Amino acid sequence: MSDQSLRDILNRVVAATSNAVLAKLQSAEKGIKNVSFQFGPWEEIQLKLIDMTKNDKQRFLKFPLIAILESYPEKAGQRYPELTLQVYIMHHTSKNYDSAKRDAKVFMPILQPIKMEFLRQCALSSSFYGSIASNIQFTEVVNKYIGKEDIYKTSGVPFAEFVDFIHLKDLKLYLNPYIC
């Protein structure tokens, strides 16, 4: 499958996710306009986020974000090719929040609803075969307070600002060859 085709499928899944959870997210944080989507290598995603920060119209559209790394294995030679994706669901945070405050302000009202709806929308998508949201396999890694204050310093973290995120590591989906 081409990266563009997968990008289009995932863009539709994220758009459906955004539509389904937007009202709930806005009740938790009024400034949320959408769930944003980025697909590509980390460096490209980071540069796009920096560019969005510099643009007055886009700066408020970048978070919450579902970012999916473009480099992914596709196990072919099966009736339903298996994709293994790295999915990051992230939202901005404050460097002053402790863990409990992050749970209360970011993880429970923002990131968890997005994660659950994203999995549901993957299961509903005709592009993926045999998925039931509760049966999609992945390892969940919670990351609190990742980032740096100054984008010009080199801290080794791939973000120009403070974010909390859930990494759905090695998320497995099966392509429906009759649709894709």
C-alpha positions in Angstrom: 0.0 0.0 0.0 1.3 3.4 -0.8 2.0 5.9 2.0 -0.5 8.3 0.3 -3.3 5.8 0.4 -2.6 4.9 4.0 -2.4 8.7 4.8 -5.8 9.2 3.2 -7.4 6.3 5.2 -5.9 7.4 8.5 -6.9 11.1 7.8 -10.5 9.9 7.4 -10.3 7.9 10.6 -8.9 10.8 12.5 -11.5 13.2 11.0 -14.3 10.8 12.2 -12.6 10.6 15.6 -12.5 14.4 15.8 -16.2 14.7 14.8 -17.3 12.1 17.4 -15.4 13.5 20.4 -15.1 17.3 19.7 -18.0 18.3 21.9 -16.7 16.3 24.8 -13.2 17.7 24.4 -14.5 21.3 24.2 -16.4 20.8 27.5 -13.0 19.9 29.1 -11.1 22.7 27.3 -13.0 25.4 25.4 -10.1 26.3 23.1 -10.0 23.0 21.3 -11.1 23.3 17.6 -10.4 19.8 16.3 -8.2 16.7 16.6 -5.3 17.4 14.3 -3.5 14.7 12.3 0.1 14.4 11.2 1.6 11.5 9.3 5.4 11.3 8.5 8.8 11.0 10.1 9.3 12.6 13.6 11.5 15.4 12.1 8.8 16.4 9.6 6.1 16.3 12.2 8.2 18.4 14.5 8.9 21.0 11.8 5.1 21.1 10.9 4.2 21.8 14.5 6.9 24.5 14.7 5.5 26.1 11.5 1.9 25.9 12.9 3.1 27.7 16.1 4.4 30.6 14.0 1.1 30.9 12.1 -1.6 32.9 14.0 -4.5 30.9 12.3 -2.9 27.4 12.8 -1.4 27.7 16.2 -4.6 26.8 17.9 -5.4 23.9 15.6 -2.3 21.7 16.2 -3.4 20.1 19.5 -4.8 17.7 20.4 -2.9 15.7 17.8 -2.8 12.2 16.5 0.6 11.6 14.9 1.4 8.4 13.1 4.9 7.6 12.0 5.3 7.1 8.3 7.8 4.3 8.6 5.8 1.1 9.3 6.1 -2.5 8.5 3.5 -4.1 6.3 3.4 -7.9 6.4 2.4 -8.9 2.9 1.7 -12.4 1.5 -1.4 -12.8 3.6 -5.0 -12.6 2.7 -5.2 -9.4 4.9 -1.9 -7.6 5.0 -0.9 -6.6 8.5 0.2 -3.1 9.4 2.1 -2.3 12.5 1.8 1.4 13.3 3.3 3.8 15.9 0.5 6.1 17.0 1.0 9.1 19.3 -2.0 10.9 20.8 -0.8 14.1 22.3 -1.9 17.4 23.8 -0.1 20.4 25.2 0.6 20.5 28.9 2.1 22.8 31.5 5.5 22.3 32.9 4.0 23.2 36.2 1.5 20.3 36.4 2.3 17.4 38.6 1.3 13.9 37.6 -2.2 14.0 39.2 -3.0 17.4 37.6 -1.9 16.0 34.2 -4.3 13.1 34.7 -7.1 15.4 35.6 -6.5 18.1 33.0 -5.0 16.2 30.0 -5.1 12.4 30.2 -8.7 11.7 31.4 -10.7 14.5 29.7 -8.6 14.7 26.4 -6.3 11.9 25.6 -8.3 8.9 26.8 -11.5 9.8 24.9 -9.5 10.4 21.8 -7.7 7.1 22.2 -11.0 5.2 22.7 -12.7 6.9 19.8 -9.7 6.4 17.4 -9.7 2.7 18.1 -13.5 2.6 17.6 -13.1 4.4 14.3 -10.4 2.1 13.1 -12.7 -0.8 13.8 -15.5 0.9 11.9 -13.4 1.7 8.9 -14.1 -0.6 5.9 -10.4 -0.1 5.0 -9.4 -2.4 7.9 -10.5 -6.0 8.2 -11.8 -7.8 11.2 -11.1 -5.1 13.7 -13.1 -4.8 16.9 -12.0 -1.8 19.0 -11.5 -3.9 22.1 -9.4 -6.5 20.2 -7.0 -4.2 18.4 -3.6 -5.1 19.6 -1.0 -2.6 20.9 1.1 -1.7 23.9 0.1 1.5 25.6 2.9 3.8 26.9 1.9 6.9 28.8 4.4 9.8 28.6 4.0 12.8 30.9 5.8 16.1 30.5 7.9 15.5 27.4 9.4 18.5 25.6 11.5 21.6 26.1 11.0 25.3 26.6 13.4 26.6 24.0 13.2 25.1 20.5 16.7 26.3 19.8 18.3 24.2 22.6 19.2 20.7 21.9 17.7 18.5 24.6 17.2 15.3 22.6 13.4 15.3 22.8 11.5 15.6 19.5 9.1 18.3 20.6 9.4 22.1 20.8 7.0 22.4 23.6 5.7 20.5 26.6 3.2 17.7 25.7 1.7 14.7 27.4 1.0 11.8 25.1 -0.2 8.2 24.8 1.9 6.1 22.5 0.0 3.2 21.0 3.1 1.1 20.3 2.9 -1.5 17.5 -0.8 -1.0 16.8 -1.8 -3.8 14.5 -4.4 -3.3 11.8 -5.3 -5.6 8.9 -5.9 -4.0 5.5 -9.0 -5.0 3.6 -7.6 -5.7 0.1 -11.0 -5.4 -1.4 -11.2 -1.8 -0.4 -7.6 -0.6 -0.4 
